C-alpha cells in the first residue's frame, strides 16, 4: 500500500527529481469502489448505508420478535464448556463496577451500576451455554448472510491460522496484475489462501470468475465478471465483555511487558481481521493487536460500522479501509502504528469530483468520530482520502496528528484527494519523537515532529471549529504536490471532473486549491481540559494544562506554490481570543517568511488567494527531502529533531533566524533557479 516516504514527495516538489522510498508491504490487487446502492438480493439489503448494530442482549433473547429476525448467532469462548471465558467475564464485570474503565484514554471513567453488572453477567452465562466454537475463524467460516458472532472474554491467537504458510505456492497461479504490471494477490487468492496474510478472514462474496487481465481505469464498480453474490454480508462480530480489551484477537509474538498495550517484538500474521467485500459489516467491542501490517482491514466493502473497537501495536496501520463506502468508525482507540492509527484510503469520489455513479453526492462517505488517535507516527492518514469527515476526536501524542495526501502509489484511485472535513476535534501535543533510537514505535513515514495537520496536495478541504494547541512545530501545513510526482508516473485510474485547480489536470498542478481554515481556536486551552496519562506514559513532551495558553510553534504554514488558488484562512482565534491571521502574525506565531495568509474577505472572495511562490519555504522542503542530516542552519530541515517549546528563548531565536534567512535567501542565485524550477513544474508538470 502507500507507506511512501515523504522524502520522495518533497524532492520532486522542489527540484523535479523523484527519489521514492517505500516501507516493505504486500502488494494489493487493483481495487474498485463498490456500487453504492443497497444489494437487494439479500434481506435485509446489504450496503447502501452505514449498517445498524444489533444489541448484545438480543443475541440471547427468546422473545418472538427477536427470534424471527434473520441470522444465526454463533458464540466463541475459551476453556472447557466456556469456563475460562466465564471466569474472565466475571472478573471484568466486577472491575467495571468497582473501578470502572475508559472507553478511550481522553474520556472519563465509566462505572457499571449493580443492575448493569447483573445484566451483563446474565448475558454472558447464556452465551456460555450456547458456545460451540473456540476459534473466531471457525465461527466466521460457519457463518452466512445476516449471521452474528459473539466472542466471550479471552485472548484469541488462532493457532490454526498462524500455522498456515505465507506466500503459499498453491495460490501462486491466482495472482493478478496491478496497474504497474506487478503480480498481486487477487480476491480469489485471498479466499483460497485466507491465512496467507490474515489471522481472521471474512469472505463477503462468492468467487464466480477471474479478474480482468488488465485493471480498468474506471474504478467505479467491481467488475461484474468477478463479483459474486453475498455469502457473508450483514455479518456482525462483537465482544461480550464490558470493554474492548476483554476480547483480544492477537497476531503478535514475544510480547514485551503485560496488559493490553504490551508491545509485540514479532508478528505471526500481516493482518488481524480482514473483511473483504463484506457489505454491511458491523464490528463491536474488541481489540485487534500485534499485526505485521494492519489490525483491521476492509477492501471493496459497502457499509461498515466499527464501534468501541481498538487497534494496538499494528506495525503499519491500526485500521485500514480501502475503496470502501458508507463507513462509520466511532468510540475507537488506536495506538502504536508505524504509519497511522486510522487510515481510510482511496475513498470514493463523493466530493467535488462526484459523478452520476453517486446520485446522492456530495456526501461524506466515511466518518471517524469520538476516537483517540494517539502514540503513533500519525494519528490519522489517508492517501486519496476523498470526502472523509474527522469530527469530535482527540488526536494527540503522535509525531504528526493528521496527514492526508494525494500521493497515488499503485492501487490508490481517486486522484486528486478532495473534500476532506476536519471539525470539532482536539488536536494537541503531537510531539512524539519516533525517530530516536529508543522509540517504541518504528516509523514507516517521515513527517515533521510537532505538527497537527499535514496536507500534501489536498483540494477543497474544510478545517474548522477545532482546538489546535501545544503542537510545538506547526498546527497545520499545506503544500502542493506537482502532477509529475503522482504515482511517480501518473494517477491510478481515471481523473473525474471537478478538480478545483484551474486548468487541471494538464497544467502540471492539480493539487492544493480551494482549502478553507476557519473558526479554529489556536493555542487556547479548552475549558476543563486535562492531558491523557498516555502522553507521559510514552514520554511525549507537552505543556502545562493550567497555563493560560498552550501555543503552537506556528499556527498555519502554506508553501504558496505558484498558481495554487482559493486557499483561505479566516475567523480563527488565538490565545485570549486575538485574531489568528497566520504566518507573520506579529509577536505570536512567526513563519518561514513574514507574510500574512489570505483571508479571502472572510472566505467570500476565494479568487483573491493566489500562490506566488515562496522560495525560502521550498528551499526548506528541499532540505527535508534529503532526510535527516546534521544541518542546523535556519533553512535546513528540522523535521527529525524535537522542536523547542513555543514561547521559550530557543523557539524565539529560531523564529527570528528563519525570518531573516528567508529574506536573505530570496535574493540569491539559488533562489532564482529554484523559482524557475517551480514555475516550470506549474506549467508542464514535467520539471521543465
C-alpha positions as CSV (number, residue, x, y, z in Angstrom):
1,X,0.0,0.0,0.0
2,X,1.0,3.6,0.4
3,X,3.8,3.9,3.0
4,X,5.5,6.4,0.7
5,X,8.4,8.1,2.4
6,X,7.9,11.9,2.2
7,X,11.4,12.5,1.0
8,X,10.3,11.5,-2.5
9,X,7.4,13.9,-2.3
10,X,9.5,16.9,-1.3
11,X,12.3,16.1,-3.7
12,X,10.0,16.2,-6.7
13,X,8.2,19.2,-5.4
14,X,11.3,21.2,-5.0
15,X,13.5,20.0,-7.8
16,X,11.5,17.8,-10.1
17,X,13.5,14.6,-9.4
18,X,11.7,11.6,-7.9
19,X,13.6,9.8,-5.1
20,X,10.9,7.4,-3.9
21,X,11.3,5.2,-0.9
22,X,8.8,2.7,0.4
23,X,8.3,0.6,3.5
24,X,8.0,-3.2,2.9
25,X,4.4,-4.4,2.5
26,X,2.4,-6.8,0.4
27,X,1.3,-5.5,-2.9
28,X,-2.5,-5.3,-3.2
29,X,-4.9,-6.1,-6.0
30,X,-6.3,-3.4,-8.3
31,X,-9.2,-2.1,-6.2
32,X,-12.6,-0.7,-7.2
33,X,-15.3,1.3,-5.4
34,X,-18.4,-0.8,-4.7
35,X,-21.8,0.0,-6.1
36,X,-23.2,2.5,-3.5
37,X,-26.8,1.2,-3.9
38,X,-28.0,-1.5,-1.5
39,X,-27.8,-5.1,-2.7
40,X,-31.4,-6.2,-2.5
41,X,-30.7,-9.8,-3.3
42,X,-30.1,-10.1,0.5
43,X,-32.9,-9.5,3.0
44,X,-32.4,-7.1,4.6
45,X,-30.4,-5.3,1.9
46,X,-26.7,-5.2,2.3
47,X,-24.8,-1.9,1.9
48,X,-26.2,1.4,0.7
49,X,-25.8,3.0,4.1
50,X,-23.9,2.6,7.4
51,X,-25.3,-0.6,9.0
52,X,-27.0,-0.6,12.4
53,X,-25.7,-2.7,15.2
54,X,-27.8,-5.3,16.9
55,X,-27.6,-5.2,20.7
56,X,-25.7,-7.7,22.7
57,X,-28.8,-8.6,24.7
58,X,-30.6,-9.6,21.5
59,X,-28.1,-12.3,20.9
60,X,-29.6,-14.3,23.8
61,X,-33.2,-13.0,23.7
62,X,-36.0,-15.5,23.4
63,X,-38.8,-13.0,22.6
64,X,-40.7,-14.0,19.4
65,X,-39.9,-10.7,17.6
66,X,-36.2,-11.1,18.1
67,X,-36.2,-14.8,17.2
68,X,-37.9,-14.0,13.9
69,X,-35.0,-11.8,12.8
70,X,-32.8,-13.3,10.1
71,X,-29.4,-14.7,11.0
72,X,-27.9,-17.3,13.4
73,X,-25.9,-16.4,16.5
74,X,-22.6,-18.3,17.0
75,X,-20.7,-18.0,20.2
76,X,-16.9,-18.3,20.6
77,X,-15.4,-18.9,24.0
78,X,-12.3,-20.4,25.8
79,X,-11.9,-23.3,28.2
80,X,-13.9,-26.5,28.7
81,X,-17.6,-25.5,28.3
82,X,-16.5,-21.8,28.3
83,X,-15.2,-21.9,31.8
84,X,-12.2,-19.7,31.1
85,X,-14.2,-17.1,29.3
86,X,-16.9,-17.1,32.1
87,X,-14.2,-16.6,34.7
88,X,-12.7,-13.7,32.8
89,X,-16.2,-12.2,32.2
90,X,-16.9,-12.3,36.0
91,X,-13.6,-10.6,36.8
92,X,-14.1,-7.9,34.0
93,X,-17.7,-7.2,35.1
94,X,-16.7,-6.9,38.8
95,X,-13.9,-4.5,37.9
96,X,-16.2,-2.4,35.7
97,X,-18.5,-2.0,38.7
98,X,-15.8,-1.4,41.3
99,X,-13.1,0.5,39.4
100,X,-14.7,1.5,36.1
101,X,-13.0,1.7,32.8
102,X,-12.3,4.2,30.0
103,X,-13.7,3.6,26.5
104,X,-10.7,5.7,25.4
105,X,-7.9,7.4,27.4
106,X,-9.1,11.0,26.9
107,X,-12.6,10.3,28.3
108,X,-13.9,10.0,31.9
109,X,-14.1,6.7,33.7
110,X,-17.4,4.7,33.1
111,X,-18.7,2.6,36.0
112,X,-21.3,-0.1,35.9
113,X,-24.2,0.1,38.3
114,X,-25.1,-3.1,40.2
115,X,-28.1,-3.5,37.8
116,X,-25.8,-3.2,34.7
117,X,-23.3,-5.7,36.2
118,X,-26.1,-8.3,36.9
119,X,-27.4,-7.8,33.4
120,X,-24.0,-8.3,31.7
121,X,-23.3,-11.4,33.9
122,X,-26.7,-12.9,32.9
123,X,-25.9,-12.3,29.2
124,X,-22.5,-14.0,29.5
125,X,-23.9,-17.0,31.3
126,X,-26.4,-17.5,28.5
127,X,-23.7,-17.1,25.9
128,X,-21.5,-19.7,27.7
129,X,-24.3,-22.2,27.5
130,X,-24.6,-21.6,23.7
131,X,-20.9,-21.6,23.0
132,X,-19.9,-24.1,20.2
133,X,-16.6,-22.6,18.9
134,X,-13.2,-21.9,20.4
135,X,-11.8,-20.2,17.2
136,X,-13.0,-16.9,15.8
137,X,-12.2,-18.1,12.3
138,X,-14.2,-21.3,12.7
139,X,-17.2,-19.3,13.6
140,X,-16.7,-16.9,10.7
141,X,-16.3,-19.8,8.3
142,X,-19.5,-21.4,9.5
143,X,-21.5,-18.1,9.1
144,X,-23.6,-16.8,6.3
145,X,-25.5,-13.7,5.4
146,X,-27.1,-11.8,8.4
147,X,-25.3,-14.1,11.0
148,X,-23.6,-12.8,14.0
149,X,-20.6,-13.9,16.1
150,X,-20.3,-13.1,19.8
151,X,-16.8,-13.6,21.3
152,X,-16.7,-14.1,25.0
153,X,-13.7,-12.6,27.0
154,X,-10.3,-14.1,26.3
155,X,-7.1,-13.8,24.2
156,X,-7.7,-15.3,20.8
157,X,-4.5,-16.2,19.0
158,X,-6.0,-18.5,16.3
159,X,-3.3,-21.3,16.3
160,X,-4.5,-23.0,13.2
161,X,-4.4,-19.8,11.2
162,X,-0.9,-19.0,12.5
163,X,0.3,-22.3,11.2
164,X,-0.6,-21.6,7.6
165,X,2.2,-20.6,5.2
166,X,2.9,-17.1,3.8
167,X,3.2,-16.8,0.0
168,X,1.5,-20.2,-0.3
169,X,2.7,-21.9,-3.5
170,X,-0.7,-23.4,-4.2
171,X,-2.1,-19.9,-4.7
172,X,0.6,-18.5,-6.9
173,X,-1.5,-19.2,-10.1
174,X,-4.2,-16.9,-8.6
175,X,-2.0,-13.7,-8.7
176,X,-3.2,-10.9,-10.9
177,X,-1.6,-7.8,-12.4
178,X,-1.9,-4.4,-10.8
179,X,-1.8,-1.2,-12.8
180,X,2.1,-1.3,-12.9
181,X,2.1,-4.9,-14.1
182,X,3.3,-6.4,-10.9
183,X,1.7,-9.6,-9.7
184,X,-0.6,-9.2,-6.7
185,X,-3.0,-11.5,-4.7
186,X,-6.4,-11.5,-6.3
187,X,-9.7,-11.7,-4.4
188,X,-9.7,-15.4,-5.3
189,X,-6.2,-15.7,-3.9
190,X,-7.5,-14.3,-0.5
191,X,-10.4,-16.6,-0.5
192,X,-8.4,-19.7,-1.4
193,X,-5.5,-18.9,1.0
194,X,-7.2,-16.9,3.6
195,X,-4.4,-17.1,6.2
196,X,-1.5,-16.4,3.8
197,X,-1.7,-12.8,5.2
198,X,-4.7,-12.8,7.6
199,X,-5.2,-14.2,11.1
200,X,-9.0,-14.0,10.6
201,X,-10.6,-13.6,7.2
202,X,-14.2,-12.8,6.3
203,X,-15.0,-13.5,2.7
204,X,-18.1,-11.4,1.8
205,X,-18.9,-12.6,-1.7
206,X,-18.6,-15.8,-3.7
207,X,-15.8,-16.2,-6.3
208,X,-17.5,-16.5,-9.7
209,X,-14.9,-15.5,-12.3
210,X,-11.3,-14.4,-13.0
211,X,-10.3,-10.8,-12.6
212,X,-9.7,-8.7,-15.7
213,X,-6.4,-9.3,-17.4
214,X,-5.6,-5.6,-17.0
215,X,-7.3,-3.4,-14.4
216,X,-10.0,-1.0,-15.7
217,X,-9.1,2.7,-15.5
218,X,-12.7,3.4,-14.4
219,X,-12.7,2.2,-10.8
220,X,-16.4,2.8,-10.3
221,X,-18.0,-0.6,-9.6
222,X,-16.3,-4.0,-9.1
223,X,-16.0,-5.8,-12.4
224,X,-19.2,-7.9,-12.9
225,X,-17.2,-10.9,-14.2
226,X,-15.7,-11.5,-10.7
227,X,-18.5,-10.0,-8.5
228,X,-20.3,-13.0,-6.9
229,X,-23.4,-12.9,-4.7
230,X,-23.2,-12.2,-1.0
231,X,-22.2,-15.2,1.1
232,X,-21.3,-13.2,4.3
233,X,-23.0,-9.9,4.1
234,X,-24.6,-8.1,7.1
235,X,-22.3,-10.1,9.5
236,X,-21.8,-8.7,13.0
237,X,-18.8,-9.6,15.2
238,X,-18.8,-8.4,18.8
239,X,-17.2,-9.0,22.2
240,X,-19.3,-9.7,25.2
241,X,-17.0,-8.1,27.9
242,X,-17.6,-4.6,29.4
243,X,-14.7,-3.1,27.5
244,X,-13.0,-3.8,24.2
245,X,-9.8,-5.1,25.7
246,X,-11.7,-8.0,27.3
247,X,-11.7,-9.7,23.9
248,X,-8.3,-9.5,22.2
249,X,-7.7,-11.0,18.7
250,X,-3.9,-11.2,18.6
251,X,-1.4,-11.6,15.8
252,X,1.6,-10.8,17.8
253,X,4.5,-12.8,19.3
254,X,7.0,-12.4,22.1
255,X,5.4,-9.6,24.0
256,X,7.4,-7.0,26.0
257,X,5.5,-6.4,29.2
258,X,2.0,-7.3,30.0
259,X,-1.5,-6.0,29.6
260,X,-3.4,-4.8,26.5
261,X,-0.8,-2.3,25.5
262,X,2.2,-4.7,25.8
263,X,4.3,-4.4,22.7
264,X,5.0,-7.4,20.4
265,X,8.5,-8.0,19.3
266,X,7.5,-10.3,16.5
267,X,4.4,-10.8,14.4
268,X,2.6,-14.0,13.3
269,X,0.4,-12.5,10.6
270,X,0.2,-9.4,8.5
271,X,-3.5,-8.6,9.3
272,X,-5.6,-9.4,12.4
273,X,-9.0,-9.2,10.8
274,X,-9.7,-8.7,7.1
275,X,-13.2,-8.1,5.9
276,X,-13.2,-8.5,2.1
277,X,-16.2,-7.3,0.1
278,X,-18.3,-8.0,3.2
279,X,-21.0,-5.4,2.7
280,X,-23.0,-4.4,5.9
281,X,-20.2,-5.5,8.3
282,X,-20.5,-4.5,12.0
283,X,-17.6,-4.9,14.4
284,X,-18.1,-4.0,18.1
285,X,-16.2,-4.1,21.4
286,X,-13.0,-6.0,20.8
287,X,-9.2,-5.3,20.4
288,X,-7.1,-6.1,17.3
289,X,-3.4,-6.3,18.2
290,X,0.0,-7.2,17.0
291,X,-0.1,-7.5,13.2
292,X,2.9,-7.1,11.0
293,X,0.9,-4.6,8.9
294,X,-2.8,-3.9,9.8
295,X,-5.1,-4.5,12.7
296,X,-8.4,-4.2,10.8
297,X,-8.5,-4.2,7.0
298,X,-11.6,-3.8,4.8
299,X,-11.5,-3.6,1.0
300,X,-14.2,-3.0,-1.6
301,X,-16.9,-3.1,1.1
302,X,-20.1,-1.0,1.1
303,X,-21.4,-0.4,4.6
304,X,-19.1,-0.7,7.6
305,X,-19.7,0.2,11.3
306,X,-16.9,-0.1,13.8
307,X,-18.0,0.8,17.4
308,X,-15.8,0.6,20.5
309,X,-13.0,-1.2,18.7
310,X,-9.3,-0.8,19.5
311,X,-6.2,-1.1,17.4
312,X,-2.9,-1.6,19.4
313,X,0.6,-2.2,18.1
314,X,-0.1,-3.0,14.5
315,X,3.2,-2.1,12.8
316,X,1.7,-0.3,9.8
317,X,-1.9,0.8,10.2
318,X,-4.2,0.1,13.2
319,X,-7.3,0.5,10.9
320,X,-7.1,0.4,7.1
321,X,-10.2,0.9,4.9
322,X,-9.6,0.9,1.2
323,X,-12.0,1.7,-1.7
324,X,-14.9,1.2,0.8
325,X,-18.1,3.3,1.2
326,X,-20.7,4.2,3.8
327,X,-18.3,3.8,6.7
328,X,-18.6,4.9,10.4
329,X,-15.8,4.4,12.9
330,X,-16.7,5.6,16.4
331,X,-15.7,5.3,20.0
332,X,-12.3,3.8,19.0
333,X,-8.8,3.9,20.3
334,X,-5.7,3.4,18.1
335,X,-2.0,3.5,19.0
336,X,1.4,2.0,18.3
337,X,1.2,2.3,14.4
338,X,4.3,2.9,12.3
339,X,2.1,4.8,9.8
340,X,-1.4,5.7,11.1
341,X,-3.7,4.6,13.8
342,X,-6.7,5.2,11.4
343,X,-6.5,5.1,7.6
344,X,-9.4,5.3,5.2
345,X,-7.6,5.4,1.8
346,X,-8.7,5.6,-1.8
347,X,-12.1,6.7,-0.6
348,X,-14.9,7.1,-3.2
349,X,-15.4,10.2,-5.3
350,X,-18.4,11.5,-3.4
351,X,-16.9,15.0,-3.0
352,X,-16.1,17.8,-5.5
353,X,-15.3,15.2,-8.3
354,X,-18.5,13.3,-7.9
355,X,-20.2,11.6,-10.9
356,X,-23.6,10.1,-11.5
357,X,-22.3,6.8,-10.1
358,X,-23.1,8.6,-6.7
359,X,-26.5,10.1,-7.2
360,X,-26.7,11.3,-3.5
361,X,-23.3,13.1,-3.7
362,X,-21.8,15.3,-2.5
363,X,-21.7,13.4,0.8
364,X,-19.2,12.2,3.3
365,X,-18.6,8.5,2.6
366,X,-16.6,7.9,5.8
367,X,-16.8,9.4,9.3
368,X,-14.4,8.9,12.1
369,X,-15.8,10.3,15.4
370,X,-15.2,10.1,19.1
371,X,-11.9,8.3,18.8
372,X,-8.5,8.7,20.3
373,X,-5.8,8.5,17.7
374,X,-2.5,8.6,19.6
375,X,1.1,7.4,20.3
376,X,1.8,6.6,16.6
377,X,3.8,8.1,13.8
378,X,0.4,9.5,12.6
379,X,-2.9,9.6,14.3
380,X,-4.8,9.7,11.0
381,X,-3.8,9.3,7.4
382,X,-5.4,8.6,4.1
383,X,-4.0,8.8,0.6
384,X,-6.8,9.9,-1.7
385,X,-8.9,10.4,1.4
386,X,-11.8,11.9,-0.6
387,X,-14.9,13.2,1.3
388,X,-13.8,11.8,4.7
389,X,-15.0,13.6,7.8
390,X,-13.0,13.6,11.1
391,X,-15.1,15.0,13.9
392,X,-15.1,15.2,17.7
393,X,-11.9,13.2,18.2
394,X,-8.9,13.6,20.4
395,X,-5.7,13.4,18.2
396,X,-2.6,13.6,20.4
397,X,0.8,12.2,21.2
398,X,1.8,11.4,17.6
399,X,4.7,12.6,15.6
400,X,2.1,14.4,13.5
401,X,-1.6,14.3,14.1
402,X,-3.2,14.1,10.6
403,X,-1.7,13.6,7.2
404,X,-3.9,13.3,4.1
405,X,-2.3,13.4,0.7
406,X,-2.6,12.9,-3.0
407,X,0.3,10.6,-3.5
408,X,-1.0,7.8,-5.6
409,X,1.1,4.7,-5.1
410,X,-0.1,1.7,-7.1
411,X,-3.6,0.8,-6.2
412,X,-4.8,4.2,-4.9
413,X,-7.6,5.5,-7.2
414,X,-9.3,8.9,-6.6
415,X,-6.7,11.4,-7.7
416,X,-6.5,14.2,-6.6
417,X,-7.7,14.0,-2.9
418,X,-10.5,16.3,-2.2
419,X,-13.3,17.4,0.1
420,X,-12.0,16.2,3.5
421,X,-13.6,17.8,6.5
422,X,-11.9,18.1,9.9
423,X,-14.1,19.8,12.5
424,X,-14.7,20.0,16.3
425,X,-11.6,18.0,17.2
426,X,-9.0,18.4,19.9
427,X,-5.6,18.2,18.1
428,X,-2.7,18.7,20.6
429,X,0.7,17.7,21.8
430,X,1.7,15.9,18.7
431,X,5.4,16.0,19.7
432,X,6.3,12.3,19.7
433,X,9.8,11.7,18.5
434,X,9.6,8.3,16.8
435,X,12.9,8.9,15.0
436,X,15.0,8.4,18.1
437,X,16.7,5.1,18.5
438,X,14.8,4.2,21.7
439,X,11.3,4.9,20.3
440,X,8.9,2.0,20.9
441,X,7.1,2.9,17.6
442,X,9.1,2.3,14.4
443,X,8.0,4.9,11.9
444,X,7.2,4.0,8.3
445,X,6.7,7.5,7.2
446,X,8.7,10.7,7.7
447,X,6.6,13.6,8.9
448,X,7.6,16.7,10.9
449,X,7.7,16.2,14.7
450,X,5.3,18.5,16.4
451,X,2.6,19.0,13.7
452,X,-1.1,18.9,13.9
453,X,-2.2,18.5,10.2
454,X,-0.1,17.9,7.1
455,X,-2.0,18.3,3.9
456,X,0.2,17.4,0.9
457,X,-1.9,18.0,-2.1
458,X,-5.4,18.2,-0.8
459,X,-8.2,20.2,-2.5
460,X,-11.4,21.6,-1.2
461,X,-10.8,20.7,2.5
462,X,-12.7,22.3,5.3
463,X,-10.8,22.6,8.6
464,X,-13.0,24.4,11.1
465,X,-14.1,24.6,14.7
466,X,-11.1,22.7,16.0
467,X,-8.9,23.3,19.0
468,X,-5.2,23.3,18.0
469,X,-2.8,23.6,20.9
470,X,0.6,22.5,22.1
471,X,1.9,21.3,18.7
472,X,5.4,22.6,19.0
473,X,6.3,23.0,15.3
474,X,3.1,23.6,13.2
475,X,-0.5,23.4,13.9
476,X,-1.2,22.9,10.2
477,X,0.8,22.6,7.0
478,X,-0.5,22.9,3.4
479,X,1.7,22.3,0.3
480,X,1.3,21.3,-3.3
481,X,2.3,18.1,-4.9
482,X,3.0,18.6,-8.6
483,X,1.4,16.1,-11.0
484,X,4.9,14.9,-12.1
485,X,5.1,13.2,-8.7
486,X,1.8,11.4,-8.7
487,X,2.5,7.6,-8.6
488,X,5.9,8.6,-9.9
489,X,4.3,8.4,-13.3
490,X,0.6,9.2,-13.3
491,X,-2.7,8.9,-11.4
492,X,-4.1,5.5,-10.6
493,X,-7.3,5.2,-12.6
494,X,-9.5,7.9,-14.2
495,X,-9.5,11.6,-13.0
496,X,-13.0,12.9,-12.9
497,X,-14.3,16.5,-13.5
498,X,-14.4,18.9,-10.6
499,X,-10.6,19.4,-9.9
500,X,-10.5,22.8,-8.3
501,X,-7.1,23.9,-9.5
502,X,-7.6,26.0,-12.8
503,X,-6.5,24.1,-15.9
504,X,-6.1,20.8,-14.1
505,X,-5.4,18.1,-14.9
506,X,-2.9,19.1,-17.7
507,X,-1.3,22.3,-16.3
508,X,1.1,20.4,-14.0
509,X,-0.5,21.4,-10.7
510,X,-3.8,19.6,-9.8
511,X,-3.5,19.9,-6.0
512,X,-3.6,22.3,-3.1
513,X,-6.5,24.5,-4.2
514,X,-9.8,25.5,-2.6
515,X,-9.0,24.8,1.0
516,X,-10.6,26.7,3.9
517,X,-9.4,27.0,7.5
518,X,-11.9,28.9,9.7
519,X,-13.4,29.3,13.2
520,X,-10.5,27.3,14.8
521,X,-9.1,28.1,18.2
522,X,-5.3,28.1,18.3
523,X,-3.1,28.0,21.3
524,X,-6.2,28.2,23.6
525,X,-6.8,25.6,26.4
526,X,-10.2,24.1,26.2
527,X,-12.3,24.6,29.4
528,X,-11.8,21.8,31.8
529,X,-9.1,20.1,29.7
530,X,-6.7,17.6,31.3
531,X,-4.0,15.7,29.4
532,X,-4.5,12.0,29.0
533,X,-2.0,9.9,31.0
534,X,-0.8,8.2,27.8
535,X,1.3,11.3,26.9
536,X,3.5,10.8,30.0
537,X,3.4,7.0,29.7
538,X,5.1,7.3,26.3
539,X,7.3,10.2,27.1
540,X,5.6,12.8,24.8
541,X,6.6,16.4,25.6
542,X,3.6,18.6,26.4
543,X,2.8,21.8,28.2
544,X,1.1,22.6,31.5
545,X,-2.7,22.4,31.1
546,X,-3.1,25.1,33.9
547,X,-1.3,27.6,31.7
548,X,-3.3,30.5,30.3
549,X,-2.3,29.4,26.8
550,X,-0.6,26.5,25.1
551,X,0.7,27.9,21.8
552,X,1.7,26.0,18.7
553,X,5.0,26.7,17.1
554,X,3.4,28.2,14.0
555,X,-0.3,28.1,13.6
556,X,-0.6,28.0,9.8
557,X,2.1,27.1,7.3
558,X,1.5,27.3,3.5
559,X,4.1,26.8,0.8
560,X,2.3,29.3,-1.6
561,X,3.1,27.2,-4.6
562,X,2.7,29.2,-7.9
563,X,-0.9,29.2,-9.2
564,X,-2.5,27.5,-6.3
565,X,-5.8,29.3,-5.8
566,X,-8.7,29.8,-3.3
567,X,-6.9,28.8,-0.1
568,X,-8.4,30.9,2.6
569,X,-7.8,31.4,6.4
570,X,-10.3,33.4,8.3
571,X,-12.1,33.9,11.6
572,X,-9.6,31.9,13.5
573,X,-8.8,32.9,17.1
574,X,-5.5,32.7,19.0
575,X,-4.9,32.9,22.8
576,X,-7.1,35.3,24.5
577,X,-9.4,35.5,21.5
578,X,-7.0,37.5,19.4
579,X,-7.3,37.1,15.7
580,X,-5.1,34.3,14.3
581,X,-4.2,35.6,10.8
582,X,-1.5,33.1,10.0
583,X,2.3,33.3,9.4
584,X,3.8,36.5,10.4
585,X,1.2,37.5,13.0
586,X,3.4,39.8,15.0
587,X,4.9,38.5,18.2
588,X,2.9,35.3,18.3
589,X,3.5,32.7,15.5
590,X,6.1,33.8,13.0
591,X,6.5,31.7,9.9
592,X,9.3,31.0,7.4
593,X,8.6,34.3,5.6
594,X,7.0,37.4,7.2
595,X,3.7,37.4,5.3
596,X,0.0,37.2,6.3
597,X,-2.1,34.4,4.8
598,X,-5.1,35.5,2.7
599,X,-8.4,35.6,4.5
600,X,-10.3,36.0,1.2
601,X,-12.6,38.7,2.7
602,X,-13.8,36.3,5.3
603,X,-14.0,33.5,2.8
604,X,-16.3,35.4,0.4
605,X,-13.7,36.1,-2.2
606,X,-11.6,32.9,-2.7
607,X,-10.4,34.1,-6.1
608,X,-8.3,36.7,-4.3
609,X,-6.0,34.0,-3.0
610,X,-3.3,33.0,-5.5
611,X,0.1,31.4,-4.6
612,X,3.0,33.5,-5.8
613,X,5.7,31.0,-4.7
614,X,7.9,31.3,-1.7
615,X,11.4,30.1,-2.5
616,X,12.5,30.0,1.2
617,X,9.8,27.6,2.0
618,X,10.6,25.4,-1.0
619,X,14.2,25.5,0.0
620,X,13.2,24.3,3.4
621,X,11.1,21.5,1.9
622,X,14.0,20.6,-0.5
623,X,16.3,20.1,2.5
624,X,13.7,17.9,4.2
625,X,13.6,15.8,1.0
626,X,17.1,14.7,1.8
627,X,16.2,13.1,5.1
628,X,17.8,13.6,8.5
629,X,21.2,15.3,8.4
630,X,23.4,17.4,10.6
631,X,22.4,20.7,9.1
632,X,21.3,23.3,11.7
633,X,21.0,26.4,9.6
634,X,17.8,28.5,9.6
635,X,16.5,26.9,6.3
636,X,17.8,23.4,7.0
637,X,15.2,20.8,7.7
638,X,14.3,20.4,11.4
639,X,11.5,17.8,11.0
640,X,13.5,15.0,12.5
641,X,14.6,16.7,15.7
642,X,12.3,17.7,18.6
643,X,11.2,21.4,18.3
644,X,11.7,23.9,21.1
645,X,8.8,24.6,23.4
646,X,6.8,27.5,22.0
647,X,7.5,30.6,24.0
648,X,11.0,29.6,25.0
649,X,14.1,31.6,24.2
650,X,15.3,28.8,21.9
651,X,12.0,28.9,19.9
652,X,12.1,32.7,19.6
653,X,15.7,32.6,18.4
654,X,14.9,30.0,15.8
655,X,11.9,32.0,14.5
656,X,14.0,35.2,14.2
657,X,16.8,33.4,12.4
658,X,14.4,31.8,9.9
659,X,12.7,35.1,9.1
660,X,16.0,36.8,8.5
661,X,17.4,33.9,6.5
662,X,14.2,33.7,4.4
663,X,14.5,37.3,3.3
664,X,18.2,37.0,2.6
665,X,17.8,33.8,0.5
666,X,15.2,35.3,-1.7
667,X,17.9,37.4,-3.4
668,X,20.3,34.7,-4.2
669,X,21.1,32.9,-7.5
670,X,20.0,29.6,-5.9
671,X,16.6,31.2,-5.1
672,X,16.2,32.4,-8.7
673,X,17.0,28.9,-10.1
674,X,14.6,27.3,-7.6
675,X,11.8,29.7,-8.6
676,X,12.3,28.9,-12.3
677,X,12.0,25.2,-11.5
678,X,8.8,25.8,-9.5
679,X,7.3,27.8,-12.4
680,X,8.3,25.1,-14.9
681,X,6.6,22.4,-12.8
682,X,3.4,24.5,-12.6
683,X,3.4,25.0,-16.4
684,X,4.1,21.4,-17.5
685,X,4.2,19.1,-14.5
686,X,7.3,17.5,-16.0
687,X,10.0,19.6,-14.5
688,X,10.5,22.0,-17.4
